[in-house]
Amino acid sequence: MRSLILAAFVAVSFAVPEVAVAETTAGRLSQQDQATQSASPKRGLRGFLFFGRKRAKPEPMTYSTAWLDAQPVATGDADFECLAQALYFEARGETVKGQFAVAEVILNRVKSAQFPNSVCAVVKQGTGRRNQCQFSYTCDVHAEVIRERQAHVRSAKIAQAVLNGMNEELTAGATYYHTTAVRPRWSKAFTNTTRIGVHLFYRDDRYRTASNEQQ
């Protein structure tokens, strides 16, 4: 009888550690499961918070230096370079909107049968012939040196925007302009379409372009 009691005691002694180990393992698994469940809602919530969020839209174009300065540095081909240079030398003292308008005139000339069909050819038309230059800076005998870096950077951005078709119609198809400081004889022969800043703009109604055919 005594040996049976001793054997039972030994059996219970060995069983208790195994139960303890099992309980410890079960406890760890339960803690891991709770941690996983706690983390899952956070991941789901994060996904919910960012789901459907739209990227910020670019600022709409405005005729302001603030808008220009927010644009990336502009680069492009030969026509881009010619347009940027023309804006710098011809109109850098004008308002931003006025510079857009001058750029528009140059592109209107490209579209017109009256003028060459590329920006560079329009800008350089008459260069080297006395009183034949279409843009005065190309034959004023002064070296074309860019001294105002910021103005040139902005002119380049305007050139790129206009070449990309970003601006609205400003001059009603004008292909000529002059400053308010002068009054050339040819101005009487053309239709004055608008004034922007210190420039007056004119259209030659004998030649129609896509820009002025509805005017």
Salt bridges, closest charged atoms under 4 A:
ASP69 OD2 - ARG154 NH2 2.82
GLU94 OE2 - HIS199 ND1 2.73
GLU148 OE2 - ARG92 NE 3.25
ASP204 OD2 - ARG206 NH2 2.84
ASP205 OD1 - ARG203 NE 2.60
ASP205 OD1 - ARG208 NH1 3.20
